[in-house]
Amino acid sequence: MKDRPGMGSFVVVKTKTANSQDGLPKNFLNRFGEHVTGILSGLDRVRFRATLRPLFCPNGPEVYLNYCKVLIKNFKGFAQEISNRVKKLAYDTFQQAGRPNLYLPSPQLSKEALVQELMAKEQIKEGPIALLSCVEPCLSFRVRGDHQTKMLRLVMESTKCTHLYHYYQHSEIGLMHIRVQTWFPFSVDVCLNGRQWLARQMDRAGIDYQQRDNCFIWIKDYAAVQELLDEQLRGDWPALMNAFLELAHPLHREITAPMVGLSYYWSASQSEYATDVLFDQTQELQKLYPKFYVMRSVLSKVPMCFASSAEKFLRAVVKYGLTFKEKSAQDSKIDPKEYGSAIPSMAIRSRCTTRRAAFCESKPRSCGPGSLKSIELKKVSLVKRSAGGSCAKESATCIDAAKCVARPITVTLKP
């Protein structure tokens, strides 16, 4: 484990495959390194969650109401009054900024596509973009009668309520949004993109680059840009998240004030750490791309999400813990129906997804009989279990820095 000022403790891990100083398997670079012009490793999409943790404890909501001097039978009216104010403040803020408040009738509609359309149409370069509202599932409290004690209780249940999506073109972070649950316990999610953030950093540093979607296909100075990506990891994350909380949820202080010691607790509910491999020419990557394929024995377990580009291909490899290797002679033909007919352009991506990694914990708890070991690896914040450890939640994509660990991912090339 290692500590960083203002960011709590981190636990790191390495995979079984030997890596180069750039984080890629050495056998990959030995085979194809002559065509690689640059490698970048850093944060991709990251989602942080702020919760009022004491309210999720047994009797927590009732203790909170006691501090607020509110009877359990009056909870609904108490919550409704705060909910109305949360929504009104958000609506007024975007209205005063001249930005639209849009209601989405279905949570299945693409919010990002709608926001991108608004940005392109109105040429929004900085500031608030739009406030989107949508009814979505959540965890909340309901007043229920206890048949044994003949008393009213507050019970946590799965329900639905309005969620507000505050979309901003942030001056430093780039495109991001803050999702606010408008009913108790008023949880907040902050979603940002490390690559969009990097583009803003390069603009300020005067470094030329070419960007395609969420990937850079050419950069003038790779070493300087990697330093900018590393700088993101050294930032004061709690301070940054609290600033976003103040921006989109100004009532948070009033909500937490009645109960001594109550405050929003931040954790990384999902984070993605991506490695982009940039090639010298599109034609060279087109030649190399068919040499990689997912083993057919496990293909049926993987969604067909890697048909359009190598970025999606390697994303699936890392996400599902699969093995990929160089195409052998007996597999000289690739079925377009199986792999798609599109060919990637100038870059491919390997991405690792981490879920529920708390960065405000002082130190992680042990998982099973084995303890957690800290192994330093450049720019990677994952977890490795010591010999003899066990974890019921073990999977290729779920890593909980406070509880469990992920299974190491093996990437090999057939000689």
ABEGO torsion letter per residue (X at the ends): XBBBBGAEBBBBBBBABBBBAAGBBAAAAAAAAAABABBBBEBBBBBBBBBBAAAABBGAAAAAAAAAGBBAAAAAAAAAAAAAAAAAAAAAAAAAAGBBBBBBABAABBAAAAAAAAAAAAGBABEBABBBBBBBBBBBBBBBBBAAAGBBBBBBBBBBBBBBBBBBBBAAAEBBBBBBBABOAGBBBBBBBAAAAAAAAAAAAGBBBBBBEABBABBABAAAAAAAAAAAAABBAAAAAAAAAAAABAAAAAAAAABBGBBBBBBBABBBBBBBBBBABAAAAAAAAAABBBBAAAAAABBBAAAABAAAAAAAAAAAGBBBBBBBAAAABBBAAAAEABBBBABBBBBBBBBGBBAABABBBBBEABBBBBBBBBGBBBBBBBBGBBBAABBAABBBAAABBBBBBBBBBBX
